[in-house]
Amino acid sequence: MVRNGHAPIVTLPYRAGVGVPPGVEVLDFPGLLARAFGHGVDPYSLRRPGFHVLIALRSGTLRCSLDFADHVLGPGDWLWVRPGQVQRYDSPLDAAEGRIVLFLPGFLDRATAERAGADLGVWRPASVPTDAERGSLRRLLDLLEHEYTAWDGRDGHVEVLRHLLAALVVRLADIHGADGEPVAGGEAFLRFQSAVERDFTRSHRVEDYAAGLGYSVRTLTRASRAGAGVGAKGYIDDRVLLEAKRLLVHTDLPAGVIGLRLGFPEATVFTKFFRRHTGRTPTAFRLSSGS
């Protein structure tokens, strides 16, 4: 629950539709609304999905919020919501036209997921492709939707869908600048990102990640600066801070409890960390956010 009229975050598990391929679905906006209402879910609630959501707008305007960033999507724009991110639709879905692609973590093969940055649970801005890029994405999405609609239950058909989705997300990542070329920071940065996403509530020390991954602290710091523009410690702190803000704004958990959840031994240590990075105490940040 949250205070002062703010809606709670809905933790949204994946519920497969009837007679659809395992692990992936392609819906239009009316289909998404019908699915939400059918499961008793408010489609305009704050939600934290346990699956990937690709939003592709074709006409009209769609307003969305994603991890403290507001987006206004126009025709041809895309937004990728990763599992664990906090997202909400802020304008009527029936006033725009587009497609939603839902897919489970693990549906893509590992190499594709790494290349496209699919496993990173941090905010990324919306993609605004050029006209030529929009055409490429539209053709890939149309192919995926066609094969999805023609689903016949065969195992080979699942692989067709998997490969089409892989082509779509890699192309989207290329356009976005995520991984179209060899990743700045290389394999060390990719492995560090994945480790932080998995363990940031347990360890905030670069030394622990370096030991676990078999790199030196210096190597991880260089890789992080190349890949994210910030050192390894800064990258870890940014991830912890994002989760702290999510919990402060979208729940009524006491700041001390949030600190413990995020791996801080005491409330005072969490408060010092938060103030150092934001200039405010956790309580002051919560109040300023209207929560």
Backbone as CSV, one residue per row, in Angstrom:
resi,resn,N_x,N_y,N_z,CA_x,CA_y,CA_z,C_x,C_y,C_z
1,MET,0.838,-1.201,0.000,0.000,0.000,0.000,0.873,1.252,0.000
2,VAL,0.357,2.316,-0.580,1.035,3.598,-0.517,0.082,4.631,0.007
3,ARG,0.608,5.774,0.340,-0.194,6.770,1.037,-0.647,7.889,0.131
4,ASN,-1.553,8.705,0.706,-2.001,9.934,0.046,-2.556,9.691,-1.358
5,GLY,-3.323,8.606,-1.481,-4.015,8.375,-2.733,-3.191,7.714,-3.815
6,HIS,-1.925,7.400,-3.558,-1.127,6.734,-4.568,-1.502,5.265,-4.627
7,ALA,-1.658,4.738,-5.834,-2.014,3.335,-5.982,-0.806,2.459,-5.683
8,PRO,-1.045,1.265,-5.139,0.063,0.352,-4.892,0.590,-0.231,-6.192
9,ILE,1.808,-0.720,-6.160,2.358,-1.418,-7.309,1.717,-2.796,-7.383
10,VAL,1.253,-3.164,-8.563,0.737,-4.505,-8.799,1.888,-5.359,-9.323
11,THR,2.266,-6.385,-8.561,3.252,-7.332,-9.060,2.541,-8.247,-10.041
12,LEU,2.942,-8.188,-11.284,2.175,-8.812,-12.359,2.893,-10.054,-12.875
13,PRO,2.425,-11.240,-12.494,3.019,-12.460,-13.046,2.541,-12.694,-14.471
14,TYR,3.251,-13.531,-15.174,2.844,-13.856,-16.543,1.748,-14.909,-16.500
15,ARG,0.634,-14.617,-17.148,-0.461,-15.579,-17.266,-0.692,-15.826,-18.757
16,ALA,-0.319,-16.990,-19.197,-0.424,-17.299,-20.624,-1.877,-17.356,-21.059
17,GLY,-2.142,-16.861,-22.250,-3.472,-16.979,-22.818,-3.757,-18.414,-23.240
18,VAL,-4.984,-18.674,-23.615,-5.391,-20.012,-24.040,-5.028,-20.206,-25.509
19,GLY,-4.370,-21.335,-25.802,-4.055,-21.660,-27.185,-3.017,-20.774,-27.823
20,VAL,-2.094,-20.244,-27.019,-1.049,-19.369,-27.559,0.304,-20.043,-27.385
21,PRO,1.315,-19.622,-28.129,2.643,-20.213,-27.993,3.194,-20.019,-26.583
22,PRO,3.976,-20.960,-26.088,4.544,-20.826,-24.747,5.655,-19.787,-24.702
23,GLY,5.469,-18.756,-23.880,6.550,-17.817,-23.631,6.520,-16.523,-24.388
24,VAL,5.624,-16.360,-25.362,5.580,-15.117,-26.128,4.153,-14.866,-26.598
25,GLU,3.751,-13.603,-26.601,2.438,-13.215,-27.110,2.555,-11.874,-27.822
26,VAL,1.716,-11.685,-28.826,1.630,-10.417,-29.551,0.180,-9.956,-29.485
27,LEU,-0.049,-8.779,-28.915,-1.397,-8.258,-28.716,-1.517,-6.868,-29.315
28,ASP,-2.720,-6.519,-29.786,-2.988,-5.116,-30.073,-3.510,-4.466,-28.793
29,PHE,-3.711,-3.158,-28.805,-4.118,-2.480,-27.573,-5.484,-2.948,-27.066
30,PRO,-6.491,-3.140,-27.940,-7.756,-3.687,-27.440,-7.578,-5.071,-26.815
31,GLY,-6.697,-5.879,-27.398,-6.430,-7.196,-26.832,-5.790,-7.110,-25.461
32,LEU,-4.896,-6.124,-25.285,-4.268,-5.931,-23.977,-5.300,-5.518,-22.936
33,LEU,-6.195,-4.605,-23.312,-7.245,-4.175,-22.388,-8.145,-5.347,-22.009
34,ALA,-8.551,-6.130,-22.993,-9.419,-7.273,-22.720,-8.724,-8.282,-21.812
35,ARG,-7.444,-8.502,-22.047,-6.677,-9.439,-21.222,-6.602,-8.954,-19.781
36,ALA,-6.314,-7.650,-19.604,-6.213,-7.098,-18.254,-7.541,-7.211,-17.516
37,PHE,-8.616,-6.762,-18.152,-9.925,-6.821,-17.502,-10.330,-8.267,-17.221
38,GLY,-9.965,-9.177,-18.115,-10.300,-10.583,-17.923,-9.625,-11.194,-16.716
39,HIS,-8.464,-10.652,-16.348,-7.744,-11.137,-15.168,-8.005,-10.268,-13.941
40,GLY,-8.937,-9.313,-14.057,-9.250,-8.455,-12.924,-8.157,-7.465,-12.590
41,VAL,-7.377,-7.070,-13.588,-6.262,-6.137,-13.391,-6.618,-4.796,-14.017
42,ASP,-6.408,-3.720,-13.271,-6.592,-2.380,-13.818,-5.459,-2.109,-14.805
43,PRO,-5.748,-1.922,-16.088,-4.669,-1.727,-17.063,-3.881,-0.441,-16.851
44,TYR,-4.411,0.477,-16.036,-3.736,1.755,-15.800,-3.098,1.826,-14.414
45,SER,-2.990,0.691,-13.750,-2.350,0.663,-12.436,-0.833,0.647,-12.597
46,LEU,-0.144,1.067,-11.532,1.298,0.863,-11.488,1.537,-0.632,-11.431
47,ARG,2.426,-1.111,-12.304,2.667,-2.535,-12.277,4.154,-2.824,-12.384
48,ARG,4.510,-3.980,-11.849,5.891,-4.450,-11.919,5.843,-5.838,-12.557
49,PRO,5.870,-5.899,-13.869,5.697,-7.192,-14.533,6.887,-8.120,-14.319
50,GLY,6.587,-9.399,-14.292,7.638,-10.400,-14.192,8.059,-10.907,-15.556
51,PHE,7.824,-10.117,-16.585,8.119,-10.503,-17.959,8.453,-9.253,-18.765
52,HIS,8.933,-9.449,-19.974,9.275,-8.332,-20.852,8.031,-7.807,-21.553
53,VAL,7.978,-6.486,-21.744,6.889,-5.841,-22.475,7.507,-4.906,-23.511
54,LEU,7.302,-5.213,-24.773,7.712,-4.312,-25.854,6.484,-3.546,-26.318
55,ILE,6.552,-2.230,-26.268,5.439,-1.380,-26.692,5.830,-0.713,-28.006
56,ALA,5.058,-0.958,-29.040,5.320,-0.366,-30.358,4.100,0.443,-30.771
57,LEU,4.267,1.755,-30.878,3.136,2.616,-31.230,3.062,2.801,-32.744
58,ARG,1.853,2.693,-33.285,1.654,2.848,-34.727,0.931,4.140,-35.077
59,SER,-0.002,4.562,-34.251,-0.679,5.833,-34.505,-1.165,6.400,-33.186
60,GLY,-1.386,7.721,-33.174,-1.816,8.380,-31.955,-0.649,8.689,-31.040
61,THR,-0.966,8.936,-29.786,0.030,9.259,-28.766,-0.238,8.403,-27.538
62,LEU,0.818,7.920,-26.920,0.681,7.125,-25.701,1.659,7.654,-24.663
63,ARG,1.124,7.981,-23.511,1.955,8.440,-22.398,2.191,7.282,-21.436
64,CYS,3.451,7.096,-21.071,3.827,6.025,-20.146,4.834,6.566,-19.140
65,SER,4.849,5.970,-17.965,5.922,6.256,-17.012,6.687,4.964,-16.774
66,LEU,7.992,5.094,-16.613,8.860,3.940,-16.408,10.008,4.351,-15.501
67,ASP,9.972,3.841,-14.273,11.062,4.109,-13.324,11.428,5.594,-13.238
68,PHE,10.446,6.425,-12.860,10.649,7.848,-12.588,10.926,8.672,-13.843
69,ALA,10.715,8.094,-15.001,10.854,8.840,-16.253,9.525,8.786,-16.998
70,ASP,9.068,9.948,-17.480,7.831,10.022,-18.252,8.160,9.994,-19.743
71,HIS,7.374,9.247,-20.495,7.591,9.117,-21.931,6.319,9.476,-22.680
72,VAL,6.471,10.151,-23.793,5.362,10.400,-24.710,5.741,9.726,-26.024
73,LEU,5.088,8.620,-26.328,5.403,7.859,-27.529,4.554,8.344,-28.696
74,GLY,5.196,8.525,-29.828,4.505,8.872,-31.060,4.585,7.718,-32.039
75,PRO,3.960,7.843,-33.203,3.984,6.769,-34.191,5.411,6.335,-34.533
76,GLY,5.653,5.035,-34.460,6.966,4.489,-34.774,7.903,4.383,-33.593
77,ASP,7.511,4.918,-32.428,8.361,4.850,-31.241,8.165,3.514,-30.521
78,TRP,9.201,3.133,-29.771,9.186,1.877,-29.022,9.605,2.127,-27.578
79,LEU,9.080,1.308,-26.675,9.528,1.321,-25.285,9.624,-0.123,-24.816
80,TRP,10.748,-0.446,-24.196,10.995,-1.812,-23.716,10.975,-1.793,-22.194
81,VAL,9.995,-2.472,-21.621,9.873,-2.606,-20.169,10.466,-3.949,-19.774
82,ARG,11.516,-3.912,-18.946,12.148,-5.146,-18.488,11.451,-5.677,-17.237
83,PRO,11.554,-6.981,-16.971,10.987,-7.528,-15.736,11.534,-6.799,-14.509
84,GLY,10.635,-6.449,-13.591,11.044,-5.777,-12.361,10.968,-4.274,-12.419
85,GLN,10.843,-3.693,-13.614,10.700,-2.248,-13.701,9.272,-1.844,-13.344
86,VAL,9.122,-0.624,-12.846,7.804,-0.109,-12.466,7.274,0.737,-13.615
87,GLN,6.121,0.347,-14.145,5.587,0.972,-15.362,4.099,1.255,-15.207
88,ARG,3.640,2.267,-15.946,2.215,2.607,-15.937,1.858,3.282,-17.258
89,TYR,0.654,2.994,-17.751,0.104,3.725,-18.893,-0.631,4.947,-18.358
90,ASP,-0.262,6.125,-18.851,-0.815,7.376,-18.329,-1.792,8.049,-19.280
91,SER,-2.127,7.397,-20.374,-3.150,7.913,-21.288,-3.949,6.723,-21.807
92,PRO,-5.164,6.960,-22.319,-6.033,5.850,-22.727,-5.423,5.006,-23.850
93,LEU,-5.390,3.705,-23.632,-4.876,2.803,-24.659,-5.785,2.752,-25.881
94,ASP,-7.080,3.017,-25.673,-7.997,2.957,-26.811,-7.977,4.233,-27.653
95,ALA,-7.121,5.197,-27.264,-6.978,6.420,-28.059,-5.757,6.353,-28.974
96,ALA,-5.072,5.211,-28.955,-3.891,5.025,-29.799,-3.967,3.632,-30.419
97,GLU,-3.057,3.380,-31.347,-3.028,2.074,-31.999,-1.597,1.576,-32.006
98,GLY,-1.439,0.312,-31.626,-0.096,-0.235,-31.580,-0.109,-1.704,-31.242
99,ARG,1.060,-2.212,-30.945,1.212,-3.621,-30.601,2.008,-3.748,-29.306
100,ILE,1.698,-4.802,-28.569,2.416,-5.151,-27.352,2.970,-6.554,-27.536
101,VAL,4.261,-6.722,-27.331,4.875,-8.048,-27.364,5.270,-8.406,-25.937
102,LEU,4.724,-9.499,-25.437,5.060,-10.000,-24.107,5.927,-11.242,-24.273
103,PHE,7.009,-11.329,-23.520,7.779,-12.573,-23.554,8.487,-12.789,-22.227
104,LEU,8.657,-14.050,-21.905,9.223,-14.436,-20.620,10.742,-14.338,-20.621
105,PRO,11.335,-14.023,-19.455,12.783,-14.167,-19.334,13.143,-15.626,-19.635
106,GLY,14.168,-15.828,-20.403,14.549,-17.187,-20.753,13.989,-17.658,-22.081
107,PHE,13.038,-16.912,-22.659,12.513,-17.325,-23.966,13.562,-17.124,-25.055
108,LEU,14.303,-16.033,-24.977,15.392,-15.802,-25.920,16.597,-16.641,-25.524
109,ASP,17.400,-17.044,-26.499,18.627,-17.743,-26.163,19.588,-16.777,-25.472
110,ARG,20.528,-17.339,-24.760,21.409,-16.523,-23.913,22.206,-15.493,-24.714
111,ALA,22.734,-15.914,-25.862,23.550,-14.987,-26.660,22.727,-13.790,-27.117
112,THR,21.484,-14.040,-27.528,20.617,-12.943,-27.961,20.290,-12.029,-26.793
113,ALA,19.960,-12.624,-25.648,19.609,-11.825,-24.473,20.763,-10.921,-24.060
114,GLU,21.982,-11.450,-24.115,23.145,-10.646,-23.738,23.382,-9.533,-24.755
115,ARG,23.273,-9.848,-26.016,23.531,-8.840,-27.055,22.527,-7.703,-26.988
116,ALA,21.277,-8.043,-26.679,20.219,-7.030,-26.642,20.068,-6.384,-25.272
117,GLY,20.842,-6.825,-24.279,20.703,-6.263,-22.937,19.364,-6.586,-22.308
118,ALA,18.812,-7.764,-22.637,17.459,-8.101,-22.192,17.362,-8.328,-20.697
119,ASP,18.457,-8.717,-20.061,18.390,-9.098,-18.653,18.698,-7.958,-17.696
120,LEU,18.837,-6.757,-18.207,19.159,-5.625,-17.348,17.878,-4.979,-16.859
121,GLY,17.690,-4.936,-15.543,16.446,-4.407,-14.989,16.498,-2.934,-14.683
122,VAL,17.261,-2.186,-15.439,17.383,-0.754,-15.185,16.703,0.024,-16.293
123,TRP,16.404,1.281,-15.984,15.686,2.123,-16.932,16.535,2.426,-18.152
124,ARG,15.897,2.359,-19.312,16.508,2.831,-20.554,15.509,3.749,-21.224
125,PRO,15.950,4.804,-21.884,15.003,5.707,-22.547,14.293,5.024,-23.706
126,ALA,13.205,5.636,-24.142,12.462,5.096,-25.277,13.299,5.197,-26.547
127,SER,13.004,4.318,-27.492,13.693,4.339,-28.776,12.877,5.140,-29.779
128,VAL,13.536,6.078,-30.453,12.889,6.903,-31.482,13.641,6.653,-32.786
129,PRO,13.245,5.639,-33.545,13.981,5.272,-34.759,13.804,6.295,-35.874
130,THR,14.717,6.244,-36.835,14.551,7.016,-38.064,13.455,6.365,-38.909
131,ASP,13.056,7.030,-39.989,12.016,6.464,-40.852,12.430,5.101,-41.403
132,ALA,13.685,4.994,-41.837,14.159,3.719,-42.387,14.171,2.636,-41.314
133,GLU,14.608,3.006,-40.116,14.645,2.038,-39.024,13.240,1.618,-38.612
134,ARG,12.311,2.562,-38.634,10.925,2.222,-38.305,10.372,1.198,-39.286
135,GLY,10.711,1.362,-40.557,10.257,0.404,-41.555,10.803,-0.986,-41.291
136,SER,12.072,-1.059,-40.917,12.697,-2.345,-40.617,12.032,-3.005,-39.411
137,LEU,11.826,-2.230,-38.361,11.178,-2.770,-37.166,9.744,-3.190,-37.457
138,ARG,9.037,-2.398,-38.246,7.647,-2.721,-38.574,7.571,-4.050,-39.328
139,ARG,8.482,-4.264,-40.276,8.462,-5.514,-41.042,8.743,-6.714,-40.146
140,LEU,9.700,-6.567,-39.236,10.005,-7.667,-38.320,8.827,-7.953,-37.395
141,LEU,8.209,-6.895,-36.883,7.059,-7.083,-36.005,5.892,-7.707,-36.763
142,ASP,5.682,-7.287,-37.994,4.605,-7.868,-38.801,4.832,-9.364,-39.019
143,LEU,6.082,-9.748,-39.286,6.399,-11.167,-39.457,6.138,-11.943,-38.173
144,LEU,6.580,-11.368,-37.043,6.358,-12.024,-35.757,4.867,-12.179,-35.485
145,GLU,4.103,-11.123,-35.739,2.663,-11.182,-35.494,1.993,-12.199,-36.417
146,HIS,2.436,-12.255,-37.671,1.862,-13.216,-38.616,2.088,-14.646,-38.133
147,GLU,3.313,-14.957,-37.731,3.612,-16.315,-37.275,2.917,-16.619,-35.948
148,TYR,2.787,-15.613,-35.114,2.069,-15.792,-33.848,0.602,-16.131,-34.117
149,THR,-0.009,-15.398,-35.036,-1.418,-15.635,-35.369,-1.607,-17.008,-36.009
150,ALA,-0.592,-17.476,-36.746,-0.671,-18.762,-37.444,-0.188,-19.928,-36.584
151,TRP,0.000,-19.700,-35.299,0.521,-20.729,-34.387,-0.237,-22.045,-34.547
152,ASP,0.535,-23.137,-34.763,-0.087,-24.438,-34.991,0.282,-25.481,-33.945
153,GLY,1.022,-25.072,-32.924,1.327,-25.990,-31.834,2.566,-26.827,-32.026
154,ARG,3.205,-26.746,-33.161,4.400,-27.556,-33.387,5.620,-26.937,-32.710
155,ASP,6.534,-27.819,-32.245,7.760,-27.329,-31.609,8.563,-26.453,-32.564
156,GLY,8.588,-26.847,-33.836,9.339,-26.060,-34.804,8.802,-24.657,-34.960
157,HIS,7.507,-24.496,-34.743,6.906,-23.167,-34.857,7.363,-22.274,-33.708
158,VAL,7.570,-22.857,-32.534,8.098,-22.080,-31.404,9.467,-21.516,-31.756
159,GLU,10.284,-22.331,-32.430,11.618,-21.865,-32.803,11.547,-20.740,-33.827
160,VAL,10.583,-20.814,-34.727,10.393,-19.715,-35.683,10.092,-18.424,-34.933
161,LEU,9.182,-18.503,-33.961,8.831,-17.321,-33.166,10.033,-16.819,-32.373
162,ARG,10.795,-17.749,-31.816,11.970,-17.358,-31.029,12.976,-16.607,-31.894
163,HIS,13.216,-17.103,-33.093,14.197,-16.458,-33.975,13.688,-15.115,-34.490
164,LEU,12.403,-15.012,-34.770,11.859,-13.725,-35.210,11.927,-12.695,-34.088
165,LEU,11.601,-13.121,-32.864,11.709,-12.199,-31.731,13.160,-11.798,-31.509
166,ALA,14.075,-12.760,-31.659,15.499,-12.448,-31.507,15.929,-11.390,-32.513
167,ALA,15.506,-11.546,-33.763,15.852,-10.549,-34.785,15.291,-9.186,-34.420
168,LEU,14.069,-9.168,-33.889,13.432,-7.901,-33.532,14.170,-7.203,-32.396
169,VAL,14.491,-7.927,-31.315,15.107,-7.257,-30.162,16.550,-6.865,-30.451
170,VAL,17.259,-7.667,-31.243,18.628,-7.282,-31.605,18.607,-6.044,-32.489
171,ARG,17.670,-6.006,-33.419,17.548,-4.813,-34.275,17.180,-3.598,-33.436
172,LEU,16.266,-3.783,-32.498,15.875,-2.675,-31.632,17.054,-2.205,-30.790
173,ALA,17.837,-3.148,-30.281,19.016,-2.787,-29.498,20.048,-2.072,-30.353
174,ASP,20.216,-2.526,-31.590,21.144,-1.848,-32.504,20.730,-0.395,-32.717
175,ILE,19.448,-0.195,-32.970,18.933,1.151,-33.210,19.086,2.010,-31.968
176,HIS,18.836,1.388,-30.828,18.909,2.129,-29.577,20.350,2.458,-29.194
177,GLY,21.274,1.698,-29.765,22.670,1.919,-29.401,23.097,1.073,-28.240
178,ALA,22.285,0.056,-27.902,22.633,-0.781,-26.753,23.766,-1.725,-27.102
179,ASP,23.634,-2.448,-28.211,24.610,-3.479,-28.502,24.797,-3.728,-29.986
180,GLY,24.570,-2.723,-30.793,24.722,-2.927,-32.219,26.161,-3.169,-32.615
181,GLU,27.105,-2.667,-31.841,28.512,-2.900,-32.059,29.028,-3.614,-30.818
182,PRO,30.258,-4.139,-30.859,30.789,-4.751,-29.657,30.644,-3.813,-28.464
183,VAL,30.147,-4.355,-27.372,29.813,-3.536,-26.213,31.046,-2.861,-25.644
184,ALA,30.946,-1.552,-25.406,32.026,-0.853,-24.727,32.196,-1.492,-23.357
185,GLY,33.405,-1.851,-23.025,33.630,-2.554,-21.767,33.691,-4.050,-21.945
186,GLY,33.207,-4.538,-23.102,33.342,-5.942,-23.457,32.609,-6.907,-22.548
187,GLU,33.067,-8.149,-22.580,32.430,-9.216,-21.805,32.475,-8.924,-20.312
188,ALA,33.549,-8.299,-19.853,33.655,-7.995,-18.424,32.507,-7.107,-17.971
189,PHE,32.147,-6.118,-18.788,31.049,-5.227,-18.411,29.715,-5.957,-18.431
190,LEU,29.480,-6.791,-19.455,28.229,-7.547,-19.523,28.075,-8.459,-18.314
191,ARG,29.137,-9.139,-17.947,29.073,-10.038,-16.788,28.880,-9.251,-15.498
192,PHE,29.517,-8.105,-15.407,29.359,-7.255,-14.227,27.923,-6.760,-14.116
193,GLN,27.335,-6.307,-15.222,25.941,-5.861,-15.211,25.020,-6.955,-14.690
194,SER,25.181,-8.152,-15.222,24.318,-9.263,-14.814,24.506,-9.597,-13.341
195,ALA,25.749,-9.563,-12.876,26.016,-9.874,-11.473,25.417,-8.826,-10.545
196,VAL,25.520,-7.554,-10.927,24.928,-6.489,-10.106,23.418,-6.644,-10.055
197,GLU,22.805,-6.926,-11.187,21.349,-7.098,-11.221,20.917,-8.239,-10.306
198,ARG,21.713,-9.259,-10.230,21.379,-10.421,-9.403,21.664,-10.185,-7.917
199,ASP,22.737,-9.465,-7.608,23.245,-9.447,-6.234,23.282,-8.087,-5.558
200,PHE,22.696,-7.037,-6.169,22.885,-5.702,-5.587,22.250,-5.541,-4.210
201,THR,21.304,-6.393,-3.844,20.725,-6.309,-2.497,21.576,-7.053,-1.478
202,ARG,22.569,-7.790,-1.949,23.426,-8.548,-1.034,24.807,-7.941,-0.863
203,SER,25.314,-7.309,-1.909,26.650,-6.718,-1.809,26.720,-5.412,-2.583
204,HIS,27.372,-4.426,-1.963,27.595,-3.130,-2.605,29.086,-2.903,-2.855
205,ARG,29.889,-3.952,-2.691,31.343,-3.826,-2.779,31.853,-4.311,-4.132
206,VAL,32.644,-3.475,-4.774,33.238,-3.873,-6.051,34.115,-5.102,-5.858
207,GLU,34.791,-5.168,-4.720,35.692,-6.294,-4.454,34.965,-7.633,-4.515
208,ASP,33.727,-7.670,-4.012,32.961,-8.923,-4.022,32.626,-9.347,-5.448
209,TYR,32.235,-8.381,-6.272,31.908,-8.705,-7.663,33.160,-9.128,-8.426
210,ALA,34.256,-8.442,-8.176,35.505,-8.786,-8.852,35.928,-10.212,-8.509
211,ALA,35.839,-10.563,-7.232,36.219,-11.910,-6.814,35.294,-12.958,-7.425
212,GLY,34.009,-12.677,-7.435,33.048,-13.633,-7.970,33.176,-13.844,-9.465
213,LEU,33.589,-12.807,-10.171,33.688,-12.883,-11.631,35.090,-13.228,-12.120
214,GLY,36.058,-13.196,-11.212,37.420,-13.526,-11.594,38.177,-12.397,-12.258
215,TYR,37.788,-11.154,-11.956,38.478,-9.978,-12.488,39.099,-9.193,-11.339
216,SER,40.000,-8.308,-11.676,40.506,-7.379,-10.673,39.534,-6.214,-10.535
217,VAL,39.617,-5.519,-9.413,38.789,-4.328,-9.212,39.082,-3.304,-10.305
218,ARG,40.334,-3.176,-10.659,40.724,-2.207,-11.682,40.083,-2.537,-13.032
219,THR,40.058,-3.836,-13.380,39.454,-4.246,-14.649,37.968,-3.933,-14.678
220,LEU,37.256,-4.238,-13.586,35.822,-3.952,-13.536,35.556,-2.453,-13.597
221,THR,36.388,-1.681,-12.932,36.202,-0.229,-12.945,36.388,0.322,-14.353
222,ARG,37.415,-0.143,-15.050,37.639,0.301,-16.430,36.495,-0.139,-17.342
223,ALA,36.054,-1.387,-17.174,34.967,-1.904,-18.011,33.686,-1.117,-17.783
224,SER,33.409,-0.789,-16.531,32.194,-0.044,-16.214,32.265,1.380,-16.756
225,ARG,33.420,2.001,-16.660,33.563,3.358,-17.210,33.361,3.350,-18.723
226,ALA,33.881,2.316,-19.379,33.730,2.230,-20.833,32.289,1.932,-21.224
227,GLY,31.631,1.061,-20.463,30.294,0.623,-20.835,29.168,1.499,-20.348
228,ALA,29.363,2.150,-19.186,28.269,2.927,-18.593,28.639,4.369,-18.295
229,GLY,29.904,4.715,-18.471,30.315,6.086,-18.205,30.500,6.395,-16.741
230,VAL,30.505,5.368,-15.914,30.682,5.543,-14.477,31.461,4.343,-13.964
231,GLY,32.247,4.539,-12.914,33.033,3.452,-12.361,32.173,2.345,-11.782
232,ALA,32.814,1.237,-11.434,32.074,0.076,-10.942,31.305,0.392,-9.665
233,LYS,31.912,1.114,-8.738,31.218,1.460,-7.502,30.034,2.367,-7.792
234,GLY,30.211,3.322,-8.686,29.102,4.198,-9.053,27.968,3.440,-9.707
235,TYR,28.307,2.433,-10.520,27.271,1.631,-11.178,26.450,0.863,-10.145
236,ILE,27.133,0.256,-9.184,26.430,-0.474,-8.117,25.541,0.475,-7.328
237,ASP,26.093,1.613,-6.933,25.325,2.576,-6.135,24.105,3.085,-6.895
238,ASP,24.246,3.314,-8.200,23.108,3.786,-9.000,21.983,2.759,-9.006
239,ARG,22.344,1.480,-9.075,21.314,0.428,-9.089,20.613,0.340,-7.735
240,VAL,21.385,0.438,-6.665,20.796,0.414,-5.320,19.890,1.624,-5.123
241,LEU,20.338,2.781,-5.584,19.564,4.012,-5.425,18.246,3.940,-6.188
242,LEU,18.266,3.385,-7.388,17.031,3.243,-8.160,16.021,2.391,-7.407
243,GLU,16.475,1.275,-6.859,15.548,0.406,-6.128,15.040,1.090,-4.871
244,ALA,15.898,1.848,-4.206,15.468,2.590,-3.018,14.367,3.584,-3.376
245,LYS,14.537,4.298,-4.471,13.517,5.265,-4.895,12.206,4.566,-5.238
246,ARG,12.296,3.432,-5.927,11.081,2.676,-6.247,10.308,2.334,-4.975
247,LEU,11.010,1.822,-3.987,10.348,1.377,-2.762,9.843,2.545,-1.930
248,LEU,10.567,3.646,-1.928,10.127,4.816,-1.166,8.876,5.443,-1.764
249,VAL,8.812,5.500,-3.082,7.686,6.162,-3.744,6.467,5.255,-3.834
250,HIS,6.686,3.981,-4.085,5.571,3.103,-4.422,5.135,2.160,-3.306
251,THR,5.756,2.236,-2.132,5.311,1.432,-0.994,5.306,2.314,0.246
252,ASP,4.706,1.809,1.324,4.758,2.541,2.587,5.694,1.860,3.577
253,LEU,6.619,1.056,3.078,7.606,0.427,3.950,8.440,1.496,4.649
254,PRO,8.708,1.344,5.944,9.589,2.296,6.630,10.964,2.323,5.972
255,ALA,11.595,3.475,6.035,12.905,3.627,5.399,13.902,2.608,5.932
256,GLY,13.831,2.325,7.225,14.750,1.357,7.803,14.575,-0.035,7.226
257,VAL,13.326,-0.417,6.985,13.046,-1.728,6.392,13.553,-1.776,4.951
258,ILE,13.359,-0.681,4.231,13.869,-0.612,2.860,15.385,-0.764,2.857
259,GLY,16.035,-0.073,3.784,17.482,-0.192,3.880,17.933,-1.623,4.105
260,LEU,17.246,-2.332,4.996,17.593,-3.729,5.258,17.382,-4.584,4.013
261,ARG,16.295,-4.342,3.295,16.025,-5.088,2.058,17.128,-4.892,1.033
262,LEU,17.725,-3.714,1.056,18.746,-3.379,0.067,20.158,-3.705,0.536
263,GLY,20.258,-4.357,1.679,21.560,-4.831,2.119,22.321,-3.923,3.051
264,PHE,21.679,-2.888,3.591,22.346,-2.006,4.545,22.173,-2.574,5.953
265,PRO,23.239,-2.585,6.756,23.145,-3.210,8.083,22.280,-2.440,9.066
266,GLU,22.186,-1.121,8.893,21.406,-0.289,9.812,20.723,0.830,9.033
267,ALA,19.645,1.345,9.625,18.900,2.432,8.985,19.772,3.666,8.801
268,THR,20.647,3.938,9.769,21.487,5.137,9.670,22.460,5.050,8.496
269,VAL,22.939,3.841,8.216,23.856,3.660,7.087,23.120,3.912,5.771
270,PHE,21.882,3.413,5.682,21.065,3.653,4.489,20.783,5.140,4.319
271,THR,20.442,5.815,5.405,20.140,7.248,5.338,21.353,8.037,4.857
272,LYS,22.530,7.708,5.370,23.750,8.391,4.938,24.010,8.156,3.446
273,PHE,23.823,6.921,3.005,24.007,6.597,1.588,23.043,7.406,0.728
274,PHE,21.774,7.417,1.113,20.757,8.091,0.311,20.996,9.598,0.285
275,ARG,21.342,10.171,1.417,21.584,11.620,1.479,22.808,12.000,0.661
276,ARG,23.830,11.154,0.697,25.044,11.452,-0.063,24.764,11.506,-1.565
277,HIS,23.847,10.668,-2.037,23.577,10.593,-3.475,22.468,11.525,-3.939
278,THR,21.575,11.937,-3.058,20.429,12.755,-3.477,20.366,14.107,-2.791
279,GLY,21.111,14.270,-1.702,21.039,15.512,-0.944,19.853,15.567,0.000
280,ARG,19.084,14.471,0.075,17.908,14.417,0.941,17.887,13.106,1.716
281,THR,17.190,13.114,2.830,16.980,11.865,3.551,15.925,11.044,2.813
282,PRO,15.852,9.745,3.070,14.790,8.945,2.447,13.398,9.485,2.742
283,THR,13.171,9.921,3.974,11.853,10.447,4.342,11.538,11.722,3.573
284,ALA,12.514,12.612,3.454,12.296,13.857,2.714,12.027,13.572,1.241
285,PHE,12.738,12.603,0.681,12.502,12.232,-0.718,11.090,11.701,-0.897
286,ARG,10.660,10.856,0.023,9.303,10.293,-0.059,8.256,11.400,0.006
287,LEU,8.425,12.332,0.908,7.460,13.425,1.046,7.446,14.308,-0.197
288,SER,8.612,14.569,-0.759,8.683,15.432,-1.944,8.055,14.767,-3.162
289,SER,7.958,13.428,-3.127,7.346,12.689,-4.234,5.850,12.530,-4.054
290,GLY,5.323,13.067,-2.952,3.892,12.996,-2.704,3.431,11.674,-2.161
291,SER,4.367,10.838,-1.712,3.989,9.511,-1.225,3.721,9.521,0.264
